[in-house]
Amino acid sequence: MSTTTAVPAAAATAGYRTHYIRSWHNYQLNIPSHLHSIAHYNADCEERAKLYDRNAMVLRDNVVKITGWYWCTGFPAQHCADTDGYVDVRTGKKYSLHGEDTFFKAIIGRQ
């Protein structure tokens, strides 16, 4: 006699269950100012993504341009930047901040 165990469809196609965002702002708080470049930020995000389980979507800001400096008393100087949504560090998929193509919908399985 053989028995068959049913696997819920959601479990069979499960992807991300949660997310982590490595923001440009947070990056600058912990990294020396001589490394405040888009290339260093992207590389740092890729390295940090290795620390998380595959079921966690690791996102970074899609920094398109560094626009200048910002100083606030008591905090390190930071580069201002123009951003355009988020990028999944592992897949390279871009997500908008609003509308139909948000990372939240990808996590809950609507994309």
C-alpha positions, 0 to 999 in steps of 0.5 A: 500500500502506498500513500501520497502526501499532498504538498500545498501549491504555495509551498511548491512554488515558494520564493521570498518570504521576507525582505531586507533593504540595504539603503544608501543612507544606512550604507553611508553611516557605516562605511568610510566616506572615501568608499561612497560611490555607486560601484562600492555600494553595489558591491557591498550590497552583493557581499551582504546578500550572502549573509541572508537565507535564500528566502529573504529578498535582499534589496538595495536602493537603485542609486542613479546619481550622486548629487552632493554632500549633506552635513548634519551636526553629530553625524558623518557627512553623507552623499546625497543621491538620486534613486529610482526604486529598488533592485533585488541584489541577487537577481538584478530585477528592478522594482518601483517605489509605487505602482504595479511593480513593487517588491512587496507584490513579488514577496506575496506572490502576485508577480 
